[in-house]
Amino acid sequence: MISAPKLYHQQLNSPVCKNLQGPSLLIIIFVHEDFDGLPGNICRSSLAEGILQHKAAAAGFNWTVESAGTNGFHVDEAPHHLSQKVATQNGINICEQRARKFVAKDFEQFDKIYVMAEDVMNDVKRIAGKYFDADTADYFLNELNAGKNQDVPDPWYGGEEGFVEVYDLIDKACDAIIAKESVRKN
């Protein structure tokens, strides 16, 4: 069964609607869990959400970008203060974001689900159960190194420098997503 958002996007890409749509539509979610066992979406995934939202808007894309954690320990919390600081230093405001928990039905709502690490992919498969779709879920860094299934390092223990390094890595992967979708759009 095709979900409503995915069906809507398929309809927009039909020959009849192709000329009616504006900038391309894509709905993306980033999912992560901190390596220290504190499941998050207050560090890496919140940075990825903010960076990609910023870049998509600048490129004229009408995208929905969200982030989530695989457990609910930080639900409704703002991103980590160092994530906020590094994002702000790069002209991106993520202060209004609030953490939420990843749920199986996200596979019906999102066109692409990026995971930040191998353990997160395992959690996503477990949580999604029958909803898991290997074509929808992928490792985020595969956008830079296809098929390598590399983890985005957890900046939790690296101080501000760790957050800066992770920001730079996420920024490059987001550039790759924008470049790929720009070619697809044209």
N, C-alpha and C positions, 0 to 999 in steps of 0.2 A: 504494500500500500504506500502511495506517495503522500508525504505530509503536505499540509496546506501551504506553508511557505515555499517548499520545493516545487509543488505543483504550480503555484503562482509564478515562480521564476521560469518554469518551463513554458507556461503560457505566454509570458512576456517575450520569450525568445522564439516564439512561433513566427512564421513569416508575416502574419497579419499584424502582430504587435511589435515587431522588430523596430519599425520606424516610429512607433509611438513612445517608446521608452526613452527616458533621459539617460544619464550616466549609468553604467552597469550596476546591477544590484548584487550584493553578496552579503551573506549573514555568517559571521565568523565568531567562534568562541575559543578562548585560550583556557586551558585547564592545567593546574599544577597542584602539587603538595610539597611542602618543605621537606628536605631530606632529614631534618631533625625530628620528623614525626608530627610536627605541628602543621596540619594541613591548612593550606593557605588561601590564596589568591590575594595576598597583600604585598607580595614582592615581585616575582618574575611576571606572572600573568597580568597583574595590574599595570605594570610597565608596558607590556606588549599591547594591552588593550588601548592605553593612552597613545602610544606611539603610532599604532596602525590607524586609530581614529583620526589622528592629526594628519597623517600622510594621505589617507584616503580622501579626506575633505579637501586637502590642498590639490589633489589630483582630479577633483571633481567627481569622485565616486560617491554614490548614494548607498553606503554600506552601514550595516549594523554590526558593531564589534563589541563583544562582552568578554568577561572572564569569570572563572569559577574555580573553586577548590573541590577536592574529592571528599572532604569531610567538612563538618559544619562548625569547627572551632572558632572561626573568625567571621561568621556570618554577620552582616551589617556593619562590620568595621571598615574604616578607611584604610587605604594602602599604608604600608610601613612608612614611617616618617622619612627614611632615607630614600625610598622609592619616590616619594613626593618631592623631596629636595632635588634629586638628580633630574627628575622630569621637569621641574620648574626651571632649573638651570638651563634646560634645553628648550624652553619656551612652551612646555606642555603642562597643562593643569590637570592632575588626576585626583585632586583633593576631594572631589564630590563622589568619586566611585565608592561603592560599598560591596564588600565581599558577599558572595552567595555560594551555595553548594551546587555542584554538578549533579544533574539528575538524568535518568535514562531517556526521558522524553526530549532532552536536548538534541538527540539525534534526529528528531522530527522537526525541530525548529531551526537548526543551523545547517548551512551548506558545507561548512568546513569546521572541523574540531581539531585544533592544534594542541598537542600535549607537550609539556616541557621536559619530561624525563621518562625513562623506561618504566619505573615503578608507577608513574601516573597512567601510562598506557594500560598497564595491568589493572589498575583500579578502574579506569574508564570501561574496560571490557567487562569487568566484574559488575560494576554498577549498571551498565547498559543492558547486560544480558541479551535478550532476543532483539533488542533495538540496535545492537552494535553493528556498524557498517564500516568495513575496512576502507572503502573508497572515500568516506567522509572524514575519518580520523587519520591523523598523521603526526609525526614528530615535527615540531616547529622548525628545528634546524635543518630538516631535509630541504627546506627552501634555499639553503646555502650549499649544502653537501648532500645531494640526492642519494637516498638509500642508506645513509650512514647511521641513521637513528641515534644521533648524538643528543645528550642531555644539555639543556641550558644550565650552567652552573648556578647553584643556590647562593645568592649573595649574603645570606643571613649571617655568616661568620666572618665575612671579609671586610667589615667596616664600610665606610663610605667608598673606599677604593673598589671594593667588590661590587657595589651597586653601580658605579661608573662603568666598570668593565662589562657587567651584564647589560647595562643600558646600551652600550656600543654594539654588542653582539646582537641584541634584539633589534636595534635600529637597522643594522645591515640586513637582517632577515626580512624585516618589514619592507625595506627598499626592494628586495627581491620579489616579494609578493606584489607590490605596486607595479614593478616593471613587467612581471608576467601578465598581470591582469590588463595593463595598458596595451600590451601587444594583442591580447585576446579581444579587447574592446575595439581595436582598429582593425 
